[in-house]
Amino acid sequence: MKNISRIQREKKTIEVMIRHYCRLNHHHNHELCPECNKLLAYARKRLDNCPFQNGKTTCGKCPVHCYRPDKRESIRKIMREIGPRMLLTNPIMGIRHAIDGLRKKPVGKEDNQR
């Protein structure tokens, strides 16, 4: 298994979750609906600008809330519905995300350089 960055793994996880949610709720099989496509682009942009980068915990446990409140609520809704299914549909991804969530505190850029 190739070693990908924490941010790349988080991007892939959120994409899988949004795609699964869209397929179940908006009945789009291959392409995302416009609303979910915008949410995915927004989430990717937020991850690109995360101050903790590879030292981050999951976004739900992060002390810096970089999502706008409406987007944060949309992501929470998706996580609540799709998150538990990840262990069945994408077990490795689900377990890795759960392990990332065990990190109590994100490590900032200055801490990564030590």
C-alpha positions in Angstrom: 0.0 0.0 0.0 1.5 3.3 -1.0 2.0 5.9 1.7 -0.2 9.0 1.0 -0.3 12.1 3.1 -2.8 12.6 5.9 -4.5 15.4 3.9 -4.8 13.2 0.7 -6.3 10.4 2.8 -8.8 12.8 4.3 -9.7 14.2 0.9 -10.4 10.7 -0.4 -12.4 9.8 2.7 -14.7 12.8 2.4 -15.1 12.2 -1.3 -16.2 8.6 -0.7 -18.6 9.7 2.0 -20.1 12.5 -0.1 -20.5 10.3 -3.2 -22.2 7.6 -1.1 -24.5 10.1 0.5 -25.4 11.6 -2.9 -26.1 8.2 -4.4 -28.4 7.3 -1.5 -30.2 10.6 -1.1 -30.0 12.4 -4.4 -30.1 9.3 -6.6 -27.1 10.2 -8.7 -25.2 7.1 -9.5 -22.0 8.2 -11.2 -21.8 12.0 -11.1 -22.4 14.1 -8.0 -25.4 16.4 -8.0 -24.5 20.1 -8.2 -25.0 20.6 -4.4 -22.8 17.7 -3.4 -20.2 18.7 -6.0 -20.0 22.2 -4.5 -19.7 20.7 -1.0 -16.8 18.4 -2.1 -14.9 21.3 -3.8 -15.4 23.3 -0.6 -14.1 20.5 1.6 -11.1 20.0 -0.6 -10.3 23.7 -0.5 -10.6 23.7 3.3 -8.2 20.7 3.6 -5.7 22.4 1.3 -5.7 25.4 3.7 -5.7 23.4 6.9 -3.1 24.9 9.3 -2.2 21.5 10.7 -1.8 19.6 7.4 -0.4 16.1 8.1 -0.5 16.7 11.8 -4.3 17.2 11.9 -6.8 15.2 13.7 -10.3 14.7 12.2 -12.1 17.9 11.4 -14.7 17.2 14.0 -12.1 17.3 16.8 -10.1 20.2 15.5 -10.0 23.4 17.6 -10.0 25.5 14.4 -13.4 25.4 12.7 -12.6 26.5 9.2 -15.9 25.4 7.7 -18.7 28.0 7.5 -21.6 27.0 9.8 -23.9 25.9 6.9 -21.2 23.7 5.3 -20.2 22.3 8.7 -23.8 21.2 9.3 -24.0 19.6 5.8 -20.8 17.6 6.5 -22.0 16.6 10.0 -25.2 15.3 8.4 -23.3 13.2 5.9 -20.9 11.9 8.6 -23.8 10.9 10.8 -25.5 9.0 8.0 -22.5 7.5 6.1 -19.8 7.3 8.8 -21.2 4.1 10.5 -21.5 2.4 7.1 -17.9 3.0 6.3 -16.9 -0.1 8.3 -19.0 -2.2 5.9 -18.5 -0.4 2.6 -14.9 0.8 3.0 -13.5 -0.9 6.1 -9.9 0.1 5.8 -10.7 3.7 5.1 -13.2 3.7 7.9 -10.7 2.2 10.4 -8.0 4.6 9.4 -10.4 7.6 9.8 -11.4 6.3 13.2 -7.7 6.0 14.2 -7.0 9.5 13.0 -9.9 10.6 15.2 -8.1 9.2 18.3 -5.5 11.9 18.0 -6.4 14.2 20.8 -4.8 17.4 19.6 -3.6 18.5 16.2 0.1 19.0 15.7 1.0 22.4 14.2 3.5 23.1 11.5 6.1 24.1 14.1 5.6 20.8 16.0 6.0 18.8 12.7 9.5 20.2 12.2 10.9 18.8 15.4 
